[in-house]
Each structure stands twice: as structure tokens, then as C-alpha cells.
Amino acid sequence: MKGIVLAGGSGTRLHPVTRAVSKQLLPVYDKPMIYYPISVLMLAGVRDILVISTPVDLPAFRRLLGDGSELGVEFSYAEQAAPNGLAEAFVIGAGHVGDDTAALVLGDNIFHGQGFGRLLGDAVGTLEAEKGCVLFGYPVRDPGRYGVGEADETGRLLSIEEKPARPRSNRAITGLYFYDNDVLDIAAGLSPSARGELEITDVNRAYVERGDARLVDLGRGFAWLDTGTHESLIEASQYVQVLEHRQGVRFACLEEIALVKRWITPEQAYALGERQASSGYGDYVMDVARRAGAAATG
């Protein structure tokens, strides 16, 4: 599976903060926002990741992430010159995906929950065994603000409605999407919507109409956080702060994920933490690496 992180847009709802920096580079507590969606792809076992952003912002993402080799992954980069819709990610990223399956995650979405890695692995396995797409639904209080999915008892998607006046369910479609390779042709064949964009909902509807769309329910115990406004951005930071301070672990720590998956060694992880040792984040990475090294030798 190839991964795509869509980190474009102008972040107008966060102006004036985002007039000088990409929204996805803003901090969510102790990490840049883009670490969180990248961590989702890594948890799913995806190691080849394309970051799509604006021509102005791409150099900053390259400085932050590099080529990924330090984490045992591969980062590549592509431009989205204008915000022409989420589905354009598969037009821009067609060469990156090639003949493989694809995972798209939005650069401002934060996911967290116990057993999330296993759930993602199961979804990848489902997609490899069957054609179609796997979407992720989250129960919300106000579904009329979102794209809403209606599924049967087996998880098969029956319908998707965009901001319906009378929602058929309370399951919002989140910004995480798994597709078979047909998504490239579907996206390439789309026409712009009334607002001039290639809509991801139109891609999803194509799979629903074929009977090839499934919905994984992220229910009780999971968090799906929005970071699109000043209020939601600080709420997300507070959520991460409280969770990490209470539990003593950090989520969306890319070095730790790479270490647990054995994409890097404890020695390599320690070196990455040592370079950031003046921060609590760097101390955490070194501690994780020390414990992993001791377990390996003891």
C-alpha cells in the first residue's frame, strides 16, 4: 500500500497564524500537526508516503521530514498548485501509487484510540483480500455538518450524503481513506463540482454504487480531532497534553513507531532522540530506545 498525506490549502480559518506557515506545520502540543496523520500511515504498515502541499510550503516539509530514511520509510513530495479538491490527490499522486493500493489521510486529522494499529492492519488486510474501499466512520453529535455514511450490519456502505438536512446515521466520514487501485481511474474521470473541486465524496459514491465500499466504525474509546479553527487547535493540543502526561507515553511519535515495527534499531532511534535531547520529546525517544535495547540484549 502506498500512502498520501494531503497537506495543502491556505488555512484561512486560522488566519493570521497561517498567513506565514502551513497549517499542517503548526504545533499540536509537542509535535508538528503533520506527525499525527503520518503516524496513522506508519501504524498501518505504510512505508512509502507522498506529501502533497502548496509550492510555497513544500520546502518546509522537506526540511522537517527529509527523505524518511532515518525512520526506515520513504517520503516524496508533490505540489498541489491550488485547492482543487481532495480527490485531486489521486491525480497528482497517480505515479506514486502505481499498481498498488492507496491510503489517503488529510494532514489536519488526528486519530487516537486503543488498538488503532490492529484495526488499521485489519482494514489493510480486507482491502488486499477484496476489491473496493474502506472508509472510517466516527459518531458525531451534529452529523449534518459532515459527509455521513449509512452502513448495514456487516459494515457494507449503503449511502453517503454530504451535509444532509436529515442524516440517515450519525457516522461522519473521517479524513482517512483506503482504496484499491481503481481509485486512480475513478479520480481521473471526475468532473469538478459546483464549487470547482474534485470531490472525495464522488469517489466514495462510485464505490458505494458498485457495492464495494465498507465502513469501519471508530466508536467508543476513539478520538477523531479537528484542527481547523483556533479553538479546535488548542483543544487538540490540550487533549494530547493531558493524555501524554497522565499515561507517560507519547502518541504519534514517529521514531517510536519505526522502532516498534523494527524499521530502525534501538541505536538508530537513540541517535534520533539525542539530536533533540534539549526537548522532552527527544528525552522520551532516547528512553524508549534504551528500554528497547535492554530488552533486546536481556
C-alpha positions in Angstrom: 0.0 0.0 0.0 1.2 3.5 -0.9 0.3 6.4 1.3 -0.6 10.0 0.6 -0.8 12.9 3.1 -2.7 15.9 1.7 -1.4 18.9 3.4 -2.3 21.7 1.1 -4.8 24.6 1.4 -4.4 28.0 2.7 -5.8 27.5 6.2 -7.9 30.7 6.0 -9.9 29.8 9.2 -6.6 30.1 11.1 -5.6 33.4 9.8 -3.5 35.4 10.6 -1.4 32.4 12.0 -1.4 30.6 8.7 -0.5 33.6 6.5 3.2 32.7 7.0 3.2 29.0 7.7 1.3 25.9 6.6 -1.5 24.8 9.0 0.0 21.3 9.0 3.3 22.6 10.3 1.7 24.2 13.4 2.3 22.5 16.7 -0.3 20.3 18.3 1.2 20.2 21.7 4.7 18.7 21.3 4.8 17.8 17.6 4.0 19.4 14.2 0.5 18.6 13.1 1.6 16.5 10.2 3.2 14.0 12.5 -0.2 12.8 13.5 -1.5 11.7 10.0 1.9 10.3 9.1 1.8 8.2 12.3 -1.5 6.7 11.1 0.0 5.6 7.8 3.0 4.1 9.7 0.8 2.3 12.1 -1.0 0.8 9.1 2.4 -0.5 7.8 2.7 2.0 5.0 6.4 3.0 4.4 6.2 4.8 1.0 4.5 8.2 1.6 3.8 11.1 -0.7 3.3 14.5 0.9 1.3 16.9 -1.2 1.3 20.6 -0.4 1.5 24.0 -1.9 4.6 25.1 -3.9 5.3 27.7 -1.2 5.1 25.2 1.7 6.8 22.1 0.3 10.3 23.2 1.1 9.4 23.5 4.8 8.0 19.9 4.8 11.2 18.7 3.1 13.3 20.4 5.9 11.1 18.8 8.6 10.8 15.3 7.2 13.7 14.8 4.8 13.6 11.6 2.7 12.4 9.4 5.6 15.4 7.1 5.6 16.1 7.9 9.2 12.7 6.3 10.1 13.0 3.4 7.7 10.4 4.9 5.4 10.4 6.9 2.2 9.0 10.4 1.9 8.4 12.0 -1.5 6.8 15.3 -2.3 4.4 16.8 -4.9 2.7 20.1 -5.5 -1.0 21.0 -5.4 -0.9 24.4 -7.0 -4.5 25.3 -6.0 -7.0 23.7 -3.6 -8.8 21.8 -6.3 -10.3 19.2 -4.0 -9.3 16.1 -2.0 -9.7 13.7 -4.9 -7.1 15.6 -6.9 -4.5 13.8 -4.6 -5.0 10.7 -6.7 -4.5 12.6 -9.9 -1.3 14.2 -8.6 -0.2 11.0 -6.9 -1.0 8.5 -9.7 2.6 7.9 -10.5 3.4 7.4 -6.8 0.6 4.8 -6.3 1.4 2.9 -9.5 -0.2 -0.5 -9.4 -0.7 -0.6 -5.6 -3.5 0.0 -3.2 -3.6 3.5 -1.7 -4.2 5.2 1.6 -5.1 8.9 1.8 -5.1 10.8 5.1 -5.8 14.5 5.5 -2.9 16.5 7.0 -5.1 18.1 9.7 -6.8 15.0 11.0 -5.8 13.5 14.4 -6.8 9.9 15.3 -6.2 8.1 18.6 -7.6 5.0 20.2 -6.6 1.8 21.9 -5.8 -0.9 19.3 -5.8 1.5 16.4 -2.8 -0.2 14.8 -4.6 -3.6 14.8 -7.7 -2.0 13.4 -5.7 -0.4 10.6 -3.9 -3.6 9.9 -7.2 -5.5 9.6 -8.5 -2.8 7.2 -5.4 -3.2 5.0 -5.9 -7.0 5.0 -9.5 -6.6 4.0 -8.6 -4.4 1.1 -5.9 -6.8 -0.1 -8.3 -9.7 0.0 -11.2 -7.9 -1.6 -11.5 -5.0 -4.1 -13.1 -1.8 -3.1 -12.6 0.9 -0.4 -12.5 1.0 3.3 -13.7 4.3 5.0 -13.7 5.1 8.7 -16.8 6.5 10.4 -17.0 8.4 13.7 -20.1 9.1 15.7 -20.8 12.8 16.0 -23.4 14.9 17.7 -24.1 17.1 14.6 -23.8 14.8 11.5 -25.4 17.5 9.3 -22.1 19.3 9.2 -20.3 16.3 7.6 -20.3 13.7 4.9 -22.4 10.9 6.5 -22.2 7.2 5.9 -25.0 4.7 6.3 -23.9 1.1 6.6 -25.7 -2.3 7.1 -24.9 -4.7 9.9 -22.0 -6.2 8.0 -20.3 -2.8 7.5 -21.2 -2.5 3.9 -21.8 1.1 3.0 -25.3 1.8 1.6 -25.2 5.5 1.1 -23.1 8.6 1.6 -24.6 12.0 1.9 -22.8 15.3 2.0 -24.1 17.6 4.9 -27.6 16.2 4.8 -30.5 18.0 6.2 -31.9 14.7 7.6 -28.9 12.4 8.2 -29.6 8.7 8.0 -27.0 8.0 10.6 -24.6 9.8 13.0 -21.5 8.4 11.4 -19.3 11.1 9.9 -16.8 10.0 7.2 -13.4 10.9 8.6 -10.3 12.1 6.7 -8.8 8.6 6.3 -9.5 6.6 3.2 -8.2 3.2 1.9 -8.7 2.3 -1.8 -7.9 -0.4 -4.3 -6.1 0.7 -7.4 -9.3 1.6 -9.2 -9.3 4.9 -7.3 -6.8 6.3 -9.9 -9.2 5.8 -12.8 -12.2 7.0 -10.8 -10.4 10.2 -9.7 -9.1 10.9 -13.2 -12.6 10.6 -14.6 -14.3 13.0 -12.2 -15.7 16.4 -13.3 -15.3 19.4 -11.0 -18.3 20.0 -8.7 -20.3 23.2 -8.5 -17.5 24.7 -6.3 -14.9 23.8 -8.8 -13.3 20.9 -6.9 -12.8 17.2 -7.5 -14.8 15.8 -4.6 -13.7 12.8 -2.5 -17.4 12.1 -1.8 -17.9 11.5 -5.6 -15.0 8.9 -5.4 -16.6 7.2 -2.4 -20.1 7.2 -4.1 -18.6 5.4 -7.1 -17.5 2.6 -4.8 -20.9 2.6 -3.0 -22.7 2.3 -6.3 -20.5 -0.8 -7.1 -21.3 -2.3 -3.7 -17.5 -2.2 -2.9 -17.4 0.2 0.0 -17.1 -0.7 3.6 -17.3 1.4 6.8 -15.1 0.7 9.8 -16.7 2.2 12.9 -14.4 4.2 15.2 -16.7 4.1 18.2 -16.4 4.5 21.9 -12.8 4.9 23.1 -11.5 6.6 19.9 -10.9 10.2 19.3 -11.1 12.0 15.9 -10.0 15.6 16.4 -10.4 18.6 14.1 -7.8 21.3 14.0 -9.4 23.7 11.6 -10.2 26.6 14.0 -8.2 28.4 16.7 -10.5 26.8 19.3 -10.2 23.2 18.0 -6.5 23.6 17.5 -5.9 24.4 21.2 -8.4 21.7 22.3 -6.4 19.1 20.3 -3.2 20.3 22.0 -4.9 20.0 25.4 -6.1 16.5 24.6 -2.6 15.4 23.7 -1.1 17.1 26.7 -3.5 15.5 29.2 -3.2 12.1 27.7 0.6 12.1 27.5 1.1 13.5 31.0 -1.4 11.0 32.5 -0.1 7.9 30.7 3.6 8.8 30.4 3.6 7.8 26.7 3.5 9.9 23.6 1.4 9.1 20.6 2.2 10.0 17.1 5.9 9.6 18.0 7.3 8.6 14.6 10.6 7.4 16.0 8.9 5.0 18.4 6.5 3.6 15.8 9.5 2.9 13.5 11.3 1.3 16.4 8.4 -0.9 17.4 7.9 -2.0 13.8 11.7 -2.8 13.6 12.2 -0.4 10.7 15.1 1.1 12.7 17.3 -0.2 15.5 17.4 1.0 19.1 20.8 2.6 18.4 19.3 4.5 15.4 16.3 5.6 17.5 18.6 6.7 20.3 20.6 8.8 17.9 17.4 10.5 16.6 16.4 11.3 20.2 19.8 12.6 21.1 19.6 15.2 18.3 16.5 16.5 20.0 17.7 16.0 23.6 17.1 19.5 24.7 13.3 18.8 24.5 11.1 16.4 26.4 10.3 14.8 23.1 13.9 13.9 22.5 14.3 12.6 26.0 11.3 10.3 25.5 12.7 8.9 22.3 16.1 8.2 24.0 14.3 6.5 26.9 12.2 4.3 24.6 15.3 3.4 22.6 17.2 2.5 25.9 14.4 0.2 27.0 14.2 -1.4 23.6 17.9 -2.0 23.5 17.9 -3.5 27.0 15.0 -5.8 26.1 16.8 -7.0 23.0 20.0 -7.9 24.9 18.4 -9.2 28.1 
